[in-house]
Amino acid sequence: MEQHRGMVRWGISSTGNIAAQFADAFSRAERGRLVAVGSRTQDRASQFASTHQIPRAHGSNADLAADPDVDVVYVAGLQPGHVHDTVMFLEAGKNVLVEKPIALNVAEVDAMTAAAQANDRFLMEAMWMRFNPAHVRAVERINDGAIGEVRRIHADFSFALPYDPDHRLWNLETGGGALLDLGVYPLTFAWWILGEPASITAAGIVADSGVDAETTLLCSWPDGATATLTCGIDVTGTHTARIEGTGGFVEFPAPAHATDTVIVQSGPEREEIKETPPSLHYQVAEVHRCLATGEQQSPRMPWATSRAMIAACDGVRAQLGVRYPSD
Ligand SMILES: NC(=O)c1ccc[n+]([C@@H]2O[C@H](COP(=O)([O-])OP(=O)(O)OC[C@H]3O[C@@H](n4cnc5c(N)ncnc54)[C@H](OP(=O)(O)O)[C@@H]3O)[C@@H](O)[C@H]2O)c1
């Protein structure tokens, strides 16, 4: 196991919203220590380090990569930078946990997994929903047949954000758009339960800035199962998920991707799954487990799934006419 006195030493790359949430949740992770943060500016790195009691603050991500006392880097910057930063950290011998979406397109995912292989390092996309206790238990109940054969899935993640081409979600340069930021959660519900769809038909609205403002996906599987998945940054959605089967249904109330409560209606029986609240530290535990066993990727969020999901998003964007500068 990569460790120092029994501890896996972590660095955080970038100082935004999710980086702060990660630092707050990290104290609940066993056998890990936050030892460094890297930012594009020394001021932000120092401020973040002071707020979160992190010993070392680096004024560039290259300096974080060169820090010999870091075993794993959490890449929490914006999606256009994921490929560059992840490859840099892997080549510097770090293991990497990288925020969702892992990358903007499949060529970038391939570059990242190739770097992990070439440098024999661990890499995982931080799709935290897959590690939330309520979601894990609900999927187990579905796989155990609690609702019979799964036939339909409806999942949404949409909110109305005023149009502002400078906001990261409305801006192509910062990897904005509903699909890659929000749509990957409804897609994960469907993918986790039914696997890769055989076909995806997309419709939506592209904003003047070029990002997708609203996207609706109709997915189908060879056995006839279907999923209707919606995401949007200019529309108020229910932010719920509902899995319907031949013998019942499962409801994930809002916020579906981050709930601690799930309803399982199995025939006449109504069961409420209530688990500890979602937290970013559960995925840290999985990284530690993989490092301890020498696994280069997690079976719960393998490279092939990350790749196939981004390939599917590439196909959806082609249908909508959304292109990022790096495509
Ligand atoms: N898992 C989740 O629940 C969740 C939630 C929200 C977001 N995310 C993902 O996490 C990533 C970051 O999202 P966020 O909400 O934390 O974003 P944010 O608050 O805007 O922070 C992004 C950070 O990225 C760095 N950065 C690099 N290039 C940048 C650029 N050109 N413009 C602005 N900032 C840039 C900045 O850090 P420095 O200035 O320190 O370098 C900035 O603080 C995205 O990939 C997003 O999809 C995940």
The ligand as an SDF file (V2000), in Angstrom:
LIG
                    3D

 48 52  0  0  0  0  0  0  0  0999 V2000
  -19.1680   15.5660   -7.2240 N   0  0  0  0  0  0  0  0  0  0  0  0
  -19.9700   16.6230   -7.1690 C   0  0  0  0  0  0  0  0  0  0  0  0
  -20.9950   16.6200   -6.5020 O   0  0  0  0  0  0  0  0  0  0  0  0
  -19.6200   17.8500   -7.9260 C   0  0  0  0  0  0  0  0  0  0  0  0
  -20.2730   19.0130   -7.6120 C   0  0  0  0  0  0  0  0  0  0  0  0
  -19.8990   20.1540   -8.2730 C   0  0  0  0  0  0  0  0  0  0  0  0
  -18.9130   20.0790   -9.2470 C   0  0  0  0  0  0  0  0  0  0  0  0
  -18.3190   18.9170   -9.5500 N   0  0  0  0  0  0  0  0  0  0  0  0
  -17.2400   18.8550  -10.5750 C   0  0  0  0  0  0  0  0  0  0  0  0
  -16.0720   19.3760   -9.9590 O   0  0  0  0  0  0  0  0  0  0  0  0
  -15.3470   20.1980  -10.8690 C   0  0  0  0  0  0  0  0  0  0  0  0
  -15.2190   21.6150  -10.2740 C   0  0  0  0  0  0  0  0  0  0  0  0
  -16.5030   22.1530  -10.0370 O   0  0  0  0  0  0  0  0  0  0  0  0
  -16.7180   23.3130   -8.9380 P   0  0  0  0  0  0  0  0  0  0  0  0
  -18.1770   23.4100   -8.7320 O   0  0  0  0  0  0  0  0  0  0  0  0
  -15.8530   23.0660   -7.7620 O   0  0  0  0  0  0  0  0  0  0  0  0
  -16.2110   24.5740   -9.7600 O   0  0  0  0  0  0  0  0  0  0  0  0
  -15.6870   25.9870   -9.1960 P   0  0  0  0  0  0  0  0  0  0  0  0
  -16.2210   26.2460   -7.8300 O   0  0  0  0  0  0  0  0  0  0  0  0
  -15.9150   26.9710  -10.2720 O   0  0  0  0  0  0  0  0  0  0  0  0
  -14.1140   25.7440   -9.0060 O   0  0  0  0  0  0  0  0  0  0  0  0
  -13.3370   25.3010  -10.0560 C   0  0  0  0  0  0  0  0  0  0  0  0
  -11.8550   25.4590   -9.7250 C   0  0  0  0  0  0  0  0  0  0  0  0
  -11.1520   25.0220  -10.8780 O   0  0  0  0  0  0  0  0  0  0  0  0
   -9.9430   25.7670  -10.9900 C   0  0  0  0  0  0  0  0  0  0  0  0
   -9.8730   26.2440  -12.3680 N   0  0  0  0  0  0  0  0  0  0  0  0
   -9.0590   25.7450  -13.3080 C   0  0  0  0  0  0  0  0  0  0  0  0
   -9.2110   26.3810  -14.4620 N   0  0  0  0  0  0  0  0  0  0  0  0
  -10.1660   27.3180  -14.2820 C   0  0  0  0  0  0  0  0  0  0  0  0
  -10.7320   28.2960  -15.1120 C   0  0  0  0  0  0  0  0  0  0  0  0
  -10.3970   28.4250  -16.4070 N   0  0  0  0  0  0  0  0  0  0  0  0
  -11.6960   29.1040  -14.5880 N   0  0  0  0  0  0  0  0  0  0  0  0
  -12.0600   28.9860  -13.3040 C   0  0  0  0  0  0  0  0  0  0  0  0
  -11.5270   28.0600  -12.4650 N   0  0  0  0  0  0  0  0  0  0  0  0
  -10.5850   27.2310  -12.9540 C   0  0  0  0  0  0  0  0  0  0  0  0
  -10.0170   26.8780   -9.9620 C   0  0  0  0  0  0  0  0  0  0  0  0
   -9.1350   26.5270   -8.9090 O   0  0  0  0  0  0  0  0  0  0  0  0
   -7.7590   27.3030   -8.7060 P   0  0  0  0  0  0  0  0  0  0  0  0
   -8.0220   28.7300   -9.0430 O   0  0  0  0  0  0  0  0  0  0  0  0
   -7.4460   27.0780   -7.2890 O   0  0  0  0  0  0  0  0  0  0  0  0
   -6.7780   26.6930   -9.6150 O   0  0  0  0  0  0  0  0  0  0  0  0
  -11.4320   26.8780   -9.4490 C   0  0  0  0  0  0  0  0  0  0  0  0
  -11.5150   27.1810   -8.0990 O   0  0  0  0  0  0  0  0  0  0  0  0
  -16.1160   20.1250  -12.1850 C   0  0  0  0  0  0  0  0  0  0  0  0
  -15.5460   19.0940  -12.9700 O   0  0  0  0  0  0  0  0  0  0  0  0
  -17.5280   19.7570  -11.7750 C   0  0  0  0  0  0  0  0  0  0  0  0
  -18.2510   19.0750  -12.7690 O   0  0  0  0  0  0  0  0  0  0  0  0
  -18.6300   17.8050   -8.8840 C   0  0  0  0  0  0  0  0  0  0  0  0
  1  2  1  0
  2  3  2  0
  2  4  1  0
  4  5  1  0
  4 48  2  0
  5  6  2  0
  6  7  1  0
  7  8  2  0
  8  9  1  0
  8 48  1  0
  9 10  1  0
  9 46  1  0
 10 11  1  0
 11 12  1  0
 11 44  1  0
 12 13  1  0
 13 14  1  0
 14 15  2  0
 14 16  1  0
 14 17  1  0
 17 18  1  0
 18 19  2  0
 18 20  1  0
 18 21  1  0
 21 22  1  0
 22 23  1  0
 23 24  1  0
 23 42  1  0
 24 25  1  0
 25 26  1  0
 25 36  1  0
 26 27  1  0
 26 35  1  0
 27 28  2  0
 28 29  1  0
 29 30  1  0
 29 35  2  0
 30 31  1  0
 30 32  2  0
 32 33  1  0
 33 34  2  0
 34 35  1  0
 36 37  1  0
 36 42  1  0
 37 38  1  0
 38 39  2  0
 38 40  1  0
 38 41  1  0
 42 43  1  0
 44 45  1  0
 44 46  1  0
 46 47  1  0
M  CHG  2   8   1  16  -1
M  END
$$$$
